[in-house]
Amino acid sequence: MRNELVVFLQEHADVFSWLYAEMLGLDTNIMVHKLSLIEDCKPIEQKLRRTTPYILIKVKEVKKQWDDGFLEVVKYPQRMSNIIAVPKKDNKIRVCVDFRDLNKASLKDDFLYPHIDVLVDNTAKSSTYSFMDSFF
């Protein structure tokens, strides 16, 4: 089955985007992500975190996404979350976002994700299993 999947993916490689530059023209009429926020929650603007020039030079992924038009500036100063560049052990940089304040203002989902034990138990007698089946 693995070999069949590899062959299928290779035959249809033209439908996948491998670079940000190939993802231009994403239609926001198809899908737009909006956050549901608690109405009476006071907006918090996080103070800007400074970082060393050494780390800023290494943050190339964000610049590549920006240059390819994959990212855009959205001005919501009332809900600003810091971008944090964290050095990894292999000298690369992991770009993270501090969403703690935004998480406090977000409405909680009415459903819970399945427990990992349930997911593992469901896969016990199957040759293949999609974890998406557990969400619906």
For each residue, the residues with C-beta under 8 A, 3 or more apart:
1: 4 5 127 128
2: 5 6
3: 6 7
4: 1 7 8
5: 1 2 8 9
6: 2 3 9 10
7: 3 4 10 11
8: 4 5 11 12
9: 5 6 12 13 16
10: 6 7 13
11: 7 8
12: 8 9 15 16
13: 9 10 16
14:
15: 12
16: 9 12 13
17: 20 22 23
18: 22
19: 22 23 68
20: 17 23 64 65 68 69 70
21: 24 68 69
22: 17 18 19
23: 17 19 20 26 68 70
24: 21 68 69 70
25:
26: 23 30
27: 30
28: 31 32
29: 32
30: 26 27
31: 28
32: 28 29
33:
34:
35: 102 106
36: 106 107
37: 41 79 105 106 107
38: 41 105 106 107
39:
40:
41: 37 38 104 105
42:
43: 78 79 105
44: 79 101 105
45: 77 78 79 80
46: 49 80 81 82 98 101
47:
48: 82
49: 46 82 84 98
50:
51: 55 56 84 85
52: 55 56
53: 56 57
54: 57 58
55: 51 52 58 59 85 87 93
56: 51 52 53 59 85
57: 53 54
58: 54 55 85 87 92 93
59: 55 56 62 63 85 93 95
60: 63 64
61: 64 65 93 95
62: 59 65 66 71 83 95
63: 59 60 66 67
64: 20 60 61 67 68
65: 20 61 62 68 70 71
66: 62 63 69 70 71
67: 63 64
68: 19 20 21 23 24 64 65
69: 20 21 24 66 72
70: 20 23 24 65 66
71: 62 65 66
72: 69
73:
74:
75:
76: 79 80
77: 45 80
78: 43 45
79: 37 43 44 45 76 101 102 105
80: 45 46 76 77
81: 46 97 98 99 101 102
82: 46 48 49 97 98
83: 62 95 96 97
84: 49 51 95 96 97 98
85: 51 55 56 58 59 93 94 95 96
86: 93 94 95 96
87: 55 58 91 92 93 94
88: 91 92 93 94
89:
90:
91: 87 88
92: 58 87 88
93: 55 58 59 61 85 86 87 88
94: 85 86 87 88
95: 59 61 62 83 84 85 86
96: 83 84 85 86
97: 81 82 83 84
98: 46 49 81 82 84 101
99: 81 102 103
100: 103 104
101: 44 46 79 81 98 104 105
102: 35 79 81 99 105 106
103: 99 100 106
104: 41 100 101
105: 37 38 41 43 44 79 101 102
106: 35 36 37 38 102 103
107: 36 37 38
108:
109: 112
110:
111:
112: 109
113: 135
114: 118 119 134 135
115: 118 119
116: 119 120
117: 120 121
118: 114 115 121 122 134
119: 114 115 116 122 123 131 134
120: 116 117 123 124
121: 117 118 124
122: 118 119 126 129 133 134
123: 119 120 126 129
124: 120 121
125:
126: 122 123 129
127: 1
128: 1
129: 122 123 126 133
130: 133
131: 119 134 135
132: 135 136
133: 122 129 130 136
134: 114 118 119 122 131
135: 113 114 131 132
136: 132 133
